[in-house]
Amino acid sequence: MSVALLNANVAATNLHDEIIGALPVRYWFKDGTTPLSNRWVIGTGSVAVRKNPTVTIDFDQCLTAFPSLINLLDPERERDLITIKLVVYHSLDEEPVGWNKSPVGASNTFRFQLLFLKWRIQNGIESYAKLNAVSHRQFVRALRSGGRDALLSMPERIKTLCGAWDKGEVEPYFNQRGDVDGEFVARMLGLQNASSLTSSTRAAMYRYITQKGLRYSRTYKLPEKPIPQEKIAEGSALDFLKPWTQLWKLRELLSHDPIGYRAHLNERDISGQVKWAKTRRRTKDAPEYQTSWLIDACLKLVHDDVVKELFDIVENGLDQTGCPMDLERFENVNDRLRHLGFPEIRPIYSHSTPKGEKPHHLVTIRTFLLVFLPIFCSVVICAFMWMTSTSFATAETRDTRYSTSLSNTSTKPRKCR
């Protein structure tokens, strides 16, 4: 952990306190977080966000790789810390200033801003004010050639780390399972966390660590074929370029270090710069017969009394092993399912499959009621929503054509003969 983090109150300079300390404590700061905190807990309270209502943004981040480990909380990087904090803070403002509505959105903004800062420092650009057209072309060129690995020169970083490891200059850190800790590897490579490693980087480190007779990850399996350089998707390319636009948009609020170059004029201009990226493709629709069969099967189950019957069986009680008390009634349920053309259910409410054992081919009562039944209902709801929207669209098109035909009809009175 950075020394600056341990002595945050002492090491923080007046500029950081002056600018960041003047920011109001917004409602989305949670768990006693203030703008001066080195770790922000954010929760917008949006009703649309049900999973992960809060996120934690930790500013204790390595900006460079071994052997020159620079931290965002180091006094020398004070202006960069101010910039990232201000960008994340104002991204949650109301439009037209802000653009994020959820904690996850703010976390993504931080992630790509942090990556952009790492690229800037690696390429010897002292500040955001020093960025220019040449810098932008250099950034796009690296992004196009190899994505994040090329932006951060990951092959060189891996080579440096492994060379120092061979010389005994690096002592690996092990987790409780005895594996080489993934967070340690990420930190030595200057990355945010273990999940930040790309497929090729993870494969290279796994290969090196296992060759030394150590374990890197029990769950990771080395691909049999070499990992090709995958072409970056259009959406990902746009995400990498967003920091340029965001820093220019907030330029007036970043007077301590305003970006020196406007890379994009508008959204069309941004899209034009990623024509080389892999375009998005629409997912193919399921075959008509398969879709019709699925809707028909779900309708059968949802409207049949077998569902209510199964609920009643559970409410009537289960024995100590989780089996229904009324087995005769349960067999009638399975008979009905077979009659409808579906597989039968195991006579047990729930069952956990031990590790290494193949799961049973029949589902349990719990899986049927709490997993499959909601899926059946979702299919029916989506199907009827689609048919309703299609009907409205057809009717609207028909009305439009009718109105157009009336408007084209001559309204001049006929002459009486």
C-alpha positions as semicolon CSV with decimal commas, in nm:
position;residue;x (nm);y (nm);z (nm)
1;M;0,000;0,000;0,000
2;S;0,124;0,351;-0,080
3;V;0,290;0,553;0,195
4;A;0,076;0,844;0,083
5;L;-0,236;0,643;0,168
6;L;-0,113;0,575;0,521
7;N;-0,040;0,941;0,576
8;A;-0,320;1,087;0,365
9;N;-0,404;1,369;0,602
10;V;-0,042;1,479;0,624
11;A;0,069;1,421;0,267
12;A;-0,227;1,588;0,101
13;T;-0,112;1,924;-0,034
14;N;-0,298;2,249;-0,022
15;L;-0,404;2,235;-0,390
16;H;-0,590;1,908;-0,344
17;D;-0,757;2,031;-0,026
18;E;-0,838;2,365;-0,183
19;I;-1,007;2,225;-0,496
20;I;-1,148;1,890;-0,386
21;G;-1,229;2,006;-0,031
22;A;-1,450;2,281;-0,172
23;L;-1,679;2,030;-0,347
24;P;-2,018;1,979;-0,179
25;V;-2,082;1,637;-0,027
26;R;-2,339;1,496;-0,270
27;Y;-2,625;1,267;-0,172
28;W;-2,463;0,978;-0,357
29;F;-2,164;0,971;-0,122
30;K;-2,226;0,677;0,114
31;D;-2,073;0,537;0,435
32;G;-1,922;0,866;0,548
33;T;-1,742;0,932;0,219
34;T;-1,630;1,288;0,148
35;P;-1,459;1,433;-0,162
36;L;-1,127;1,427;0,029
37;S;-1,152;1,052;0,096
38;N;-0,908;0,822;-0,080
39;R;-1,187;0,570;-0,131
40;W;-1,530;0,675;-0,252
41;V;-1,839;0,466;-0,180
42;I;-2,104;0,577;-0,429
43;G;-2,475;0,496;-0,441
44;T;-2,716;0,704;-0,648
45;G;-3,029;0,546;-0,504
46;S;-3,173;0,493;-0,852
47;V;-3,472;0,259;-0,854
48;A;-3,338;0,110;-1,177
49;V;-3,025;-0,012;-0,998
50;R;-3,114;-0,320;-0,798
51;K;-2,793;-0,518;-0,822
52;N;-2,481;-0,359;-0,670
53;P;-2,658;-0,040;-0,550
54;T;-2,320;0,097;-0,435
55;V;-1,970;0,074;-0,578
56;T;-1,632;0,156;-0,427
57;I;-1,381;0,362;-0,621
58;D;-1,034;0,327;-0,474
59;F;-0,784;0,600;-0,570
60;D;-0,493;0,398;-0,431
61;Q;-0,386;0,279;-0,775
62;C;-0,053;0,195;-0,937
63;L;0,006;0,407;-1,246
64;T;0,323;0,239;-1,366
65;A;0,467;-0,112;-1,363
66;F;0,767;-0,263;-1,186
67;P;1,034;-0,143;-1,117
68;S;0,912;0,219;-1,112
69;L;0,590;0,188;-0,914
70;I;0,415;0,527;-0,910
71;N;0,090;0,561;-0,717
72;L;-0,197;0,796;-0,789
73;L;-0,183;0,909;-0,423
74;D;0,183;1,007;-0,442
75;P;0,235;1,383;-0,390
76;E;0,395;1,410;-0,736
77;R;0,066;1,300;-0,896
78;E;-0,151;1,547;-0,706
79;R;-0,287;1,724;-1,015
80;D;-0,376;1,393;-1,179
81;L;-0,562;1,284;-0,864
82;I;-0,755;1,611;-0,869
83;T;-0,844;1,562;-1,236
84;I;-0,975;1,207;-1,194
85;K;-1,173;1,299;-0,885
86;L;-1,332;1,597;-1,057
87;V;-1,421;1,393;-1,368
88;V;-1,586;1,117;-1,163
89;Y;-1,759;1,373;-0,941
90;H;-1,905;1,583;-1,222
91;S;-1,994;1,278;-1,432
92;L;-2,278;1,228;-1,183
93;D;-2,406;1,585;-1,224
94;E;-2,731;1,651;-1,403
95;E;-2,720;1,690;-1,779
96;P;-2,580;1,860;-1,976
97;V;-2,271;1,857;-1,752
98;G;-2,288;1,498;-1,630
99;W;-2,354;1,175;-1,817
100;N;-2,370;0,897;-1,554
101;K;-2,692;0,788;-1,383
102;S;-2,562;0,494;-1,180
103;P;-2,265;0,400;-0,959
104;V;-2,150;0,146;-1,219
105;G;-2,135;0,421;-1,480
106;A;-1,915;0,632;-1,253
107;S;-1,692;0,330;-1,190
108;N;-1,651;0,273;-1,565
109;T;-1,562;0,639;-1,613
110;F;-1,293;0,604;-1,345
111;R;-1,160;0,285;-1,505
112;F;-1,108;0,435;-1,850
113;Q;-0,977;0,765;-1,713
114;L;-0,724;0,570;-1,507
115;L;-0,614;0,373;-1,815
116;F;-0,581;0,696;-2,012
117;L;-0,365;0,848;-1,738
118;K;-0,140;0,540;-1,734
119;W;-0,093;0,570;-2,110
120;R;-0,010;0,940;-2,079
121;I;0,254;0,882;-1,808
122;Q;0,407;0,589;-1,995
123;N;0,453;0,804;-2,304
124;G;0,626;1,081;-2,108
125;I;0,349;1,340;-2,140
126;E;0,381;1,552;-1,826
127;S;0,024;1,682;-1,805
128;Y;-0,312;1,685;-1,982
129;A;-0,232;2,036;-2,102
130;K;0,057;1,889;-2,306
131;L;-0,172;1,664;-2,510
132;N;-0,196;1,755;-2,878
133;A;-0,292;1,614;-3,218
134;V;0,023;1,404;-3,233
135;S;-0,062;1,250;-2,896
136;H;-0,411;1,163;-3,015
137;R;-0,283;0,995;-3,331
138;Q;-0,035;0,801;-3,122
139;F;-0,314;0,688;-2,887
140;V;-0,543;0,575;-3,171
141;R;-0,257;0,397;-3,345
142;A;-0,175;0,194;-3,033
143;L;-0,541;0,123;-2,965
144;R;-0,590;-0,002;-3,317
145;S;-0,282;-0,223;-3,313
146;G;-0,353;-0,412;-2,994
147;G;-0,605;-0,253;-2,761
148;R;-0,514;-0,223;-2,393
149;D;-0,204;-0,442;-2,427
150;A;-0,061;-0,209;-2,690
151;L;-0,162;0,109;-2,504
152;L;0,028;-0,002;-2,193
153;S;0,305;-0,197;-2,373
154;M;0,215;-0,511;-2,180
155;P;0,464;-0,746;-2,356
156;E;0,751;-0,523;-2,239
157;R;0,607;-0,504;-1,887
158;I;0,576;-0,883;-1,868
159;K;0,932;-0,928;-1,992
160;T;1,066;-0,684;-1,732
161;L;0,873;-0,844;-1,446
162;C;0,969;-1,201;-1,537
163;G;1,335;-1,102;-1,581
164;A;1,345;-0,943;-1,237
165;W;1,170;-1,247;-1,091
166;D;1,435;-1,478;-1,239
167;K;1,709;-1,262;-1,085
168;G;1,547;-1,273;-0,742
169;E;1,464;-0,902;-0,748
170;V;1,093;-0,978;-0,701
171;E;0,946;-1,194;-0,425
172;P;0,604;-1,332;-0,519
173;Y;0,310;-1,295;-0,285
174;F;0,093;-1,602;-0,223
175;N;-0,273;-1,614;-0,126
176;Q;-0,428;-1,842;0,139
177;R;-0,461;-2,128;-0,112
178;G;-0,089;-2,122;-0,186
179;D;-0,133;-1,975;-0,536
180;V;0,059;-1,674;-0,663
181;D;-0,178;-1,390;-0,583
182;G;-0,350;-1,243;-0,889
183;E;-0,368;-0,897;-0,730
184;F;0,009;-0,906;-0,677
185;V;0,066;-0,985;-1,045
186;A;-0,171;-0,705;-1,149
187;R;0,001;-0,454;-0,921
188;M;0,346;-0,544;-1,051
189;L;0,220;-0,493;-1,406
190;G;0,065;-0,159;-1,316
191;L;-0,295;-0,273;-1,359
192;Q;-0,601;-0,191;-1,153
193;N;-0,680;-0,546;-1,035
194;A;-0,650;-0,912;-1,136
195;S;-0,956;-0,892;-1,360
196;S;-0,783;-0,619;-1,563
197;L;-0,545;-0,870;-1,720
198;T;-0,630;-0,940;-2,081
199;S;-0,646;-1,297;-2,211
200;S;-0,301;-1,284;-2,366
201;T;-0,142;-1,126;-2,057
202;R;-0,302;-1,379;-1,824
203;A;-0,188;-1,667;-2,047
204;A;0,168;-1,535;-2,056
205;M;0,189;-1,498;-1,677
206;Y;0,024;-1,837;-1,620
207;R;0,275;-2,003;-1,851
208;Y;0,571;-1,835;-1,680
209;I;0,454;-1,904;-1,323
210;T;0,370;-2,271;-1,385
211;Q;0,709;-2,324;-1,549
212;K;0,863;-2,216;-1,217
213;G;0,668;-2,493;-1,044
214;L;0,416;-2,257;-0,884
215;R;0,040;-2,226;-0,912
216;Y;-0,117;-1,909;-1,048
217;S;-0,485;-1,998;-1,052
218;R;-0,665;-2,324;-0,986
219;T;-0,958;-2,235;-1,212
220;Y;-0,762;-2,100;-1,509
221;K;-0,692;-2,334;-1,798
222;L;-0,430;-2,244;-2,056
223;P;-0,578;-2,234;-2,408
224;E;-0,458;-2,512;-2,634
225;K;-0,410;-2,277;-2,929
226;P;-0,222;-1,945;-2,922
227;I;-0,453;-1,654;-2,846
228;P;-0,488;-1,443;-3,161
229;Q;-0,493;-1,065;-3,148
230;E;-0,867;-1,009;-3,142
231;K;-1,001;-0,714;-3,332
232;I;-1,148;-0,456;-3,096
233;A;-1,524;-0,412;-3,104
234;E;-1,663;-0,073;-3,199
235;G;-1,821;-0,020;-2,856
236;S;-1,494;-0,094;-2,677
237;A;-1,300;0,138;-2,904
238;L;-1,544;0,419;-2,828
239;D;-1,503;0,355;-2,453
240;F;-1,125;0,389;-2,482
241;L;-1,166;0,723;-2,661
242;K;-1,419;0,870;-2,416
243;P;-1,161;1,025;-2,180
244;W;-1,055;1,265;-2,457
245;T;-1,413;1,389;-2,494
246;Q;-1,489;1,393;-2,121
247;L;-1,179;1,596;-2,036
248;W;-1,265;1,853;-2,302
249;K;-1,629;1,869;-2,192
250;L;-1,522;1,947;-1,833
251;R;-1,231;2,167;-1,940
252;E;-1,362;2,478;-1,764
253;L;-1,392;2,282;-1,438
254;L;-1,035;2,150;-1,472
255;S;-0,854;2,484;-1,468
256;H;-0,562;2,335;-1,272
257;D;-0,469;2,120;-1,577
258;P;-0,706;2,166;-1,875
259;I;-0,661;1,928;-2,167
260;G;-0,469;2,089;-2,450
261;Y;-0,640;1,929;-2,747
262;R;-0,999;1,880;-2,862
263;A;-0,991;1,540;-3,026
264;H;-1,359;1,511;-3,126
265;L;-1,610;1,769;-3,242
266;N;-1,922;1,554;-3,202
267;E;-2,045;1,195;-3,182
268;R;-2,027;1,151;-3,560
269;D;-1,665;1,260;-3,549
270;I;-1,589;1,000;-3,280
271;S;-1,762;0,721;-3,474
272;G;-1,565;0,815;-3,783
273;Q;-1,240;0,750;-3,600
274;V;-1,326;0,388;-3,515
275;K;-1,432;0,265;-3,857
276;W;-1,147;0,017;-3,831
277;A;-1,309;-0,150;-3,529
278;K;-1,525;-0,461;-3,546
279;T;-1,881;-0,352;-3,620
280;R;-2,171;-0,464;-3,408
281;R;-2,380;-0,745;-3,548
282;R;-2,737;-0,814;-3,465
283;T;-2,797;-1,146;-3,296
284;K;-2,969;-1,387;-3,531
285;D;-3,333;-1,454;-3,456
286;A;-3,436;-1,803;-3,356
287;P;-3,607;-2,012;-3,627
288;E;-3,981;-1,946;-3,649
289;Y;-4,078;-2,304;-3,567
290;Q;-3,851;-2,312;-3,262
291;T;-3,990;-1,980;-3,136
292;S;-4,349;-2,092;-3,186
293;W;-4,284;-2,421;-3,005
294;L;-4,122;-2,238;-2,712
295;I;-4,414;-1,994;-2,672
296;D;-4,667;-2,276;-2,701
297;A;-4,484;-2,488;-2,441
298;C;-4,463;-2,198;-2,195
299;L;-4,832;-2,118;-2,241
300;K;-4,922;-2,479;-2,168
301;L;-4,733;-2,482;-1,840
302;V;-4,836;-2,136;-1,721
303;H;-5,208;-2,197;-1,775
304;D;-5,218;-2,558;-1,661
305;D;-5,330;-2,657;-1,309
306;V;-5,007;-2,852;-1,263
307;V;-4,828;-2,537;-1,139
308;K;-5,087;-2,463;-0,870
309;E;-5,092;-2,829;-0,775
310;L;-4,715;-2,829;-0,722
311;F;-4,735;-2,516;-0,505
312;D;-5,003;-2,683;-0,294
313;I;-4,787;-2,993;-0,250
314;V;-4,499;-2,783;-0,117
315;E;-4,729;-2,589;0,117
316;N;-4,870;-2,914;0,256
317;G;-4,525;-3,001;0,384
318;L;-4,200;-3,183;0,317
319;D;-4,025;-3,447;0,524
320;Q;-3,676;-3,412;0,672
321;T;-3,510;-3,511;0,346
322;G;-3,707;-3,254;0,146
323;C;-3,942;-3,504;-0,018
324;P;-4,315;-3,423;-0,050
325;M;-4,537;-3,569;0,220
326;D;-4,808;-3,650;-0,035
327;L;-4,619;-3,866;-0,284
328;E;-4,936;-3,991;-0,453
329;R;-5,036;-3,637;-0,539
330;F;-4,684;-3,565;-0,657
331;E;-4,696;-3,864;-0,894
332;N;-5,013;-3,718;-1,045
333;V;-4,815;-3,401;-1,117
334;N;-4,549;-3,601;-1,300
335;D;-4,817;-3,788;-1,493
336;R;-4,961;-3,454;-1,604
337;L;-4,619;-3,325;-1,708
338;R;-4,557;-3,635;-1,917
339;H;-4,899;-3,591;-2,077
340;L;-4,804;-3,234;-2,173
341;G;-4,480;-3,359;-2,326
342;F;-4,240;-3,247;-2,053
343;P;-3,992;-3,443;-1,841
344;E;-4,092;-3,531;-1,487
345;I;-3,960;-3,369;-1,168
346;R;-3,750;-3,533;-0,897
347;P;-3,945;-3,597;-0,576
348;I;-3,721;-3,369;-0,372
349;Y;-3,740;-2,997;-0,308
350;S;-3,372;-2,911;-0,342
351;H;-3,043;-3,093;-0,386
352;S;-2,685;-2,968;-0,398
353;T;-2,454;-3,158;-0,631
354;P;-2,114;-3,233;-0,470
355;K;-1,812;-3,101;-0,657
356;G;-1,699;-3,341;-0,925
357;E;-2,031;-3,525;-0,938
358;K;-2,245;-3,501;-1,248
359;P;-2,580;-3,328;-1,186
360;H;-2,899;-3,532;-1,205
361;H;-3,079;-3,518;-1,539
362;L;-3,409;-3,435;-1,365
363;V;-3,476;-3,098;-1,206
364;T;-3,589;-3,053;-0,846
365;I;-3,914;-2,896;-0,729
366;R;-3,734;-2,577;-0,629
367;T;-3,566;-2,542;-0,969
368;F;-3,895;-2,591;-1,148
369;L;-4,087;-2,337;-0,937
370;L;-3,822;-2,071;-0,876
371;V;-3,611;-2,095;-1,193
372;F;-3,809;-2,244;-1,480
373;L;-4,151;-2,099;-1,397
374;P;-4,027;-1,735;-1,401
375;I;-3,861;-1,810;-1,736
376;F;-4,189;-1,950;-1,872
377;C;-4,371;-1,636;-1,761
378;S;-4,104;-1,409;-1,911
379;V;-4,130;-1,582;-2,249
380;V;-4,508;-1,539;-2,252
381;I;-4,490;-1,173;-2,147
382;C;-4,222;-1,089;-2,405
383;A;-4,410;-1,272;-2,679
384;F;-4,733;-1,081;-2,617
385;M;-4,549;-0,750;-2,578
386;W;-4,387;-0,810;-2,918
387;M;-4,720;-0,901;-3,079
388;T;-4,886;-0,593;-2,925
389;S;-4,613;-0,359;-3,046
390;T;-4,626;-0,518;-3,392
391;S;-5,004;-0,474;-3,404
392;F;-4,975;-0,108;-3,309
393;A;-4,704;-0,051;-3,566
394;T;-4,913;-0,220;-3,837
395;A;-5,220;-0,019;-3,745
396;E;-5,020;0,304;-3,742
397;T;-4,876;0,227;-4,084
398;R;-5,224;0,149;-4,219
399;D;-5,364;0,475;-4,077
400;T;-5,075;0,672;-4,224
401;R;-5,131;0,524;-4,567
402;Y;-5,505;0,595;-4,542
403;S;-5,441;0,958;-4,440
404;T;-5,194;1,000;-4,722
405;S;-5,441;0,864;-4,976
406;L;-5,708;1,106;-4,853
407;S;-5,472;1,402;-4,874
408;N;-5,383;1,307;-5,230
409;T;-5,746;1,290;-5,334
410;S;-5,868;1,601;-5,509
411;T;-6,112;1,802;-5,296
412;K;-6,240;2,017;-5,581
413;P;-6,620;1,990;-5,626
414;R;-6,732;1,812;-5,937
415;K;-6,910;2,016;-6,195
416;C;-7,273;1,926;-6,235
417;R;-7,370;1,841;-6,585
